[in-house]
């Protein structure tokens, strides 16, 4: 597997296991996490502290939540990941099971950003050159 694809796979594994230190270790110090497309609590998080804040917010609301990669595609310095997200609300019991996507960007060998998309086709379109 290509080293960038392997890095993104490791990032998803760390995220799904709650190993935020391992995730942050794969990310550049100025990492940007753009979750502005999510329905509940859209936000953009900056740096490693932002990753920790994001994960803390997820665990406050969700008893469990995973972002399982279904397909990974490398496009220049981007990795498009189609994900199967599953979660169960901690207080509401709401169950979520959906397809979405993430676009990871690299700066050198480190992850520099992640952008979340509810619509996988929008994510794919964002990786295409104009």
PyMOL commands that set and color helices and strands:
alter all, ss='L'
color gray80, all
select helices_A, chain A and resi 3-17+20-26+47-61+120-126
alter helices_A, ss='H'
color red, helices_A
select strands_A, chain A and resi 27-34+44-46+62-75+78-89+95-107+110-117
alter strands_A, ss='S'
color yellow, strands_A
deselect
rebuild
show_as cartoon
